Amino acid sequence: MIEIRNYKHYDPALFCDDLKHIPYDILELEQTPNEAWLSFKDISLTAADKRAPMCWRKTSPLVNA
């Protein structure tokens, strides 16, 4: 099994709108670049999960060979 994004109901315009409304200025409050990266990654993936959630799919035995 692999974890993939489900784009069945994905709307790029809504995703872009979500990204426009993220308060990116909070990244400046982080103490280190690594903490800022983790915060950026978290808020970006939260927006992605809202529009294209993760799901599990079975893989073919040939894919794993």
C-alpha positions, 0 to 999 in steps of 0.5 A: 500500500502507498499513500497518495493525494486524492485529486478527485475534487481538487480545485486549483483556484480554491487551493491558491486562494487558501495559500493567499490567506495563510499568515506567512508572517508568523514564519518570522517568529521562528528562532531558526531556519529549520523551525521556520521550514517546519512551520511553512511545511506544516501550514502548506500541507494543511492547505493541501490536505484540505483540497487534496487529502491523502489516501491509501492505494493498493499497489500491484505486486509488479510495482514492488518487484 
